[in-house]
C-alpha cells in the first residue's frame, strides 16, 4: 500500500466505525420489520431492497478499507 491508500484506509475505517455500523444496525432492524410484511404487501419489495443495501453498507466500507479505495 502506498501513502494515499493508507490515508484512504483510515478514512474508510472512520466511516465504518462512526457511520457504517449505525446505518447497518438501523437498516437491519427496519429490514426485519418490512420483510415480514413483504409477502402480503408486494409494494414493500423495493423498500426491502433499499434496506438490504443499507445492511450491506458496513461490508462495502470494510472492502474499501482493505483495498484503500478513494471515495470518488
Secondary structure as the mmCIF struct_conf table of DSSP 4:
data_model
#
loop_
_struct_conf.conf_type_id
_struct_conf.id
_struct_conf.beg_label_comp_id
_struct_conf.beg_label_asym_id
_struct_conf.beg_label_seq_id
_struct_conf.end_label_comp_id
_struct_conf.end_label_asym_id
_struct_conf.end_label_seq_id
HELX_RH_AL_P HELX_RH_AL_P1 UNK A 3 UNK A 15
HELX_RH_PI_P HELX_RH_PI_P1 UNK A 16 UNK A 20
HELX_RH_AL_P HELX_RH_AL_P2 UNK A 21 UNK A 38
TURN_TY1_P TURN_TY1_P1 UNK A 39 UNK A 40
HELX_RH_3T_P HELX_RH_3T_P1 UNK A 42 UNK A 44
HELX_RH_AL_P HELX_RH_AL_P3 UNK A 45 UNK A 55
TURN_TY1_P TURN_TY1_P2 UNK A 56 UNK A 56
HELX_RH_AL_P HELX_RH_AL_P4 UNK A 57 UNK A 67
TURN_TY1_P TURN_TY1_P3 UNK A 68 UNK A 68
#
